[in-house]
Amino acid sequence: MSKTIYSENHRYIIKRLKKARKEADLSQKQVAKILHKTQSYISKIESGQRRIDIVQLKELARIYKKSLNFFIKKDVRAKKNKN
């Protein structure tokens, strides 16, 4: 597996993306088809080789029927709510 260069928060998002896809009972290939992308594109996201932006995360959340909060660590949400 390739070395990822992203933060702990990004690794958490990746972990949650994989979990959400599996809970939605979708394969990488199925998600790729919905997004009009390749299976390799989804694989690279899930392995940390490709970074996604908030727009892409929102689209994946919609496909997986999850809120954006599902993908954000609780400690990050708690800090945001205090401000």
C-alpha positions in Angstrom: 0.0 0.0 0.0 1.3 3.5 -0.9 2.3 5.8 1.9 -0.3 8.5 2.5 0.7 12.1 3.1 -2.4 13.3 4.8 -3.4 14.1 8.4 -5.0 12.0 11.0 -8.3 13.7 10.2 -8.0 12.8 6.5 -7.2 9.2 7.5 -10.4 9.2 9.7 -12.5 10.4 6.7 -11.1 7.7 4.5 -11.9 5.1 7.2 -15.4 6.4 7.4 -15.8 6.5 3.7 -15.0 2.8 3.5 -17.4 2.0 6.4 -20.2 4.0 4.8 -19.7 2.3 1.4 -19.8 -1.1 3.0 -22.9 -0.2 5.1 -24.6 1.0 1.9 -23.7 -2.5 0.5 -22.1 -0.9 -2.5 -18.9 -2.0 -4.3 -16.3 0.5 -5.4 -17.3 -0.3 -9.0 -21.0 0.5 -8.2 -20.0 3.9 -6.6 -17.8 4.7 -9.5 -20.6 4.0 -12.0 -22.9 6.4 -10.0 -20.3 9.1 -10.1 -19.3 8.4 -13.7 -15.8 7.7 -12.6 -13.6 4.6 -12.7 -13.2 2.0 -9.9 -9.6 3.0 -9.7 -10.7 6.6 -8.8 -12.7 5.3 -5.8 -9.9 2.9 -4.8 -7.4 5.8 -4.8 -9.7 7.8 -2.5 -10.1 4.9 -0.1 -6.4 4.2 0.0 -5.5 7.8 0.6 -3.7 8.2 -2.7 -6.3 10.8 -3.9 -7.6 13.7 -1.8 -11.2 14.7 -2.2 -12.8 18.1 -1.5 -16.0 18.9 0.4 -18.1 18.8 -2.8 -17.0 15.3 -3.5 -17.4 14.3 0.2 -21.0 15.7 0.1 -21.8 13.7 -3.0 -20.4 10.5 -1.5 -22.4 11.2 1.7 -25.5 11.5 -0.4 -24.9 8.2 -2.1 -24.2 6.5 1.2 -27.2 8.2 2.8 -25.0 9.6 5.6 -24.7 13.1 7.0 -21.4 15.0 6.6 -21.0 14.7 10.4 -20.6 11.0 10.0 -17.2 11.7 8.3 -15.9 14.2 10.8 -14.2 13.2 14.1 -16.2 14.1 17.2 -13.4 16.1 18.8 -13.2 18.3 15.7 -17.0 18.8 15.8 -16.8 19.6 19.5 -14.1 22.3 19.0 -16.2 23.9 16.2 -19.3 24.0 18.4 -17.4 25.8 21.2 -16.4 28.7 18.9 
